[in-house]
Every structure is written in structure tokens, then in C-alpha cells.
């Protein structure tokens, strides 16, 4: 069955159910009294703007719920106002459940869309990070000298900083000013920020050494 035929089948199914519900409501409201003979399929198909086959299915559904009686080659008789009420209540509950299921499906579709988008964003971010590592393979670590550090008022050479930490100080930031390539005679002060390259444990070693 093609997609077009499937959609048409769904539309027809929804139409005959809606028409059956409307007829049941008219019976419940007293517009169509018990014992009344309803118009033929051809007339009602014109009233509702659907095919006679759709009207036949609506009557068949109402007959299954004992709302009407279908008499072959005669017509359709309204059978029970009470059963019409039961049909309305049952259909509306079923319709509510169907709407909830449909909403759940929509949420799942939205979740799948977001999940795919999250995957592609993560993949793109991973690619960017890899490119950054390739262009800048030496990450810069920062360490701020505390007030009570033994490095205060000491030179890098005097401290033998590289020998103790295996870190190379490429710059020092002090009060908003960056001092590039400080030499071994650079005097350190509290709150200086050391900008270093080195092994992954460089911050840990620097903290242990200077604090």
C-alpha cells in the first residue's frame, strides 16, 4: 500500500468515527429521538460531505455499541440514548489516550532530533579541539603565587624553578601587564601569575614547590 493510500485510509477511518460520535451526541441531546428512523446513507453522506461507505461504517460502529439498529434494506433506527452516552464517554477517553500517545510519539521524535543534533555538535567540537591541539600542542598552565610563598622576592634562577618543576615559564602576568620570556633574574612577587608549559602534572609540582 502506498503512503498516499495509507493516509487516505487513516483520514477515512477518522471521518467515520467522528461522524459516529456526532450522531451519538445528537441522539444524547435528544435531537434524534429513540425509535426515530434516520435518513438513508445517501442523504446523510450529503449532509456530512462524505461517501455513503463512510456513513455505512459509522452506522456499523454505532450498531456495535447498541446505539442504533441497522435494518437491511430498510434503514437505521435510533435504539438507545443511554448507550449513546456510553459511546460518547468511551470514545472521548479513547480519543484522549490516542492524543497522549501521539504527543508521546512527537516528544520521542523531538528527542531523537535533539540527540542527533547533540551528536553532530559533539563531533564538530571534538574535531575543533583536535585541530587546536595540532596547532597548539603545548597547553599553557597558569599558577598564581600566594602571599606566603617562598618564591616571593626570589628570582627564578635562585629558586632553580625549572630543575624543581620541569616547567618553563614563558610569561608572567603582573597587575594586568604580561612580561614575556622572563629570565633567571626576574624577581617574583605575591599574586604574580606564572604562565608555563610543561608536563601534565606541572601545576601540582609547582604548587608543592612554591607553597
N, C-alpha and C positions, 0 to 999 in steps of 0.2 A: 504494500500500500504506500502511495506517495505521501510526502509531507502535506501537500495540499488536500488530499483526500482525508488524511488523519485530522487536520484542522477542521475540515468541513464536518466530519463525524462528531468531533467534540462540540462544535457550535450547535449542531442539530440536537445532540444529547442535552445540552444546557437549555436549549429552547423548549423542548417538550417538558422538561422538569419545571421550568419557570411557568409555563402555561398551566401545567397541572396544579402548581402552587396557587396561581392566580384564581383558577376555577374553585379550588378548595376554599380560598379566602372569601370568594363571592357567596359560596354556599354557607360558610360560617356566619357571614354578616347578614344572611337572610335575603340577599339579592336573588339567589336561586333556591327556592324552597324545596323541601323534601317531597318527592313524588313528581316533581316537575320534569318534563321531557325537554332535554337540551337540544339546541339546534344541531343539524347534521354536520358532518365533518367538513363538507364543502363550504357551508356558511360560516362556520367557526374559523376555518382556515383563512377566509377573507377578513374576518373580524380581527384576527391576531396577525395577519400578514405572513402566514407560513403555509407549508404544504399540507394537504389532507393527511398524509402519512404521519406528519408530526403531531397533528391533532389526535390521530388514532393511538399513537404511543402515549399521549397524555392521558387519554381515557383509560387505556390499559393499565397505566400506573395507578390511577385513582381507583380502578376496579380492584386491583390487588390489595388496596388498603380499605376496601369496602366503603368507599366514599360514594361511588356511583355503581350502577348496574348497566352493563352493555348488553343490549338485546340484539341478536343478529338480525340484520335486515329490517330493524325496527327503529332503533335509536338508543339514546343514553338517558337513563332515569337517575335523578338525584336520590341517593339512598339514605345517607346519614350525615346530619350536621355535626354530631359528636365525633364521628370518625374523621370528618373534615378537619376538626380542631386538632385531633391527634396527629393527622398527617402534617398539618402546618408546624406543630411543635417539633415533630421528629425531623422534618425537612430542615427547619431552621437550625436545629442542633447539628445536623449533618453538614449543613452549609457552613456553619461556624467552624466545625472541625476541619472541613476542607480548606477554609480560608487560613486557618492556623497552619495546616500542613503546607499550603502554598507559600505562606510567609517564611516558614522554616526553610523551605527549599530556596527561596530568594536569599535568605541570610547565608545559607551554605554556599550559594553561588558567589555572593559578595565576598565571603571568607576565602574561597578558592582564588578569586581575582586578586584580593589583597595579598594572599600567600604567594601567588606567582610574582606580584609586583615586589614584595619584600625579598624574594629570592633573587630577582634580577638586580635590585638595588644593592643587595649584599654582594653579589658577584661583581657589580661595577665598582663598588667600594674596595673590594679585595684587589681588583686589577689596578686601581689608582694607587693603593698602598704599595703594591709590588713595584709599580713604576717609580714611586717615591724612594723606595729602598734602593732601586738600581741607580738613581741619580744622586741619592744622598745616603750611601751605605754606612756612614758613621753618625749615629744619632748623638745629639748634644745633650749632656746631662747638666742640670743646674743644682748647685748646693749653696745655701746661704750660711755664712759664718755666724754662729751665735755669739752673744755678748761675752760669754765665759770661755770661749775657745782659746786654746793655747796658740792659735795662729795669729791672734790679734797682735799687731805691731811687730810681726815677724815677716821675713822675706821668704819667697817660695824656695829659693836656694838654701836658705838657712834651715828651713823645715825639711829639706830633701823630699819635697812633696811627691815628685814622680817616683822616686825609689820606694816610697812607702805605700803609694796607692796605685801605681801604674797608670795614672791618669794624666793626660796632657791638658793643661789649662790653655785654651785658645783665646779666651777673653774674660774680662772681669767687669761686671756691671756695678757701678757705684753711684748712688743718688741720681739715677737716670742717665749717667754717662757710661759708655762702653769703652773700655780700654782693650784694644786688640793686641794679641801676642805679647802678653806681659813677660818680661824677662825674669831671671832668677833673683834680681834685686828689687822686684816690685814688692812694696810694703803693704801687707794686708791689714784691713780694718774690720771691725764688727759690722755686720749687715752687708758686707761685700757679697756679691753673688758670683761664684765661680762657674764659668761655662766650660765644660770639659768634654773630651772624647776619651773613650777607653773601653775596657771590658764591661760586661753587663752588670757586674757587682761593684762598679766604680762608686756609686753613691753610698753603698754600705761600707766600703773600705774608707771612703773619705770621712764619713760620719764617725766611724770608730777611731780614726786617726786624729781628727781635729777636735772632737768633743771630749 
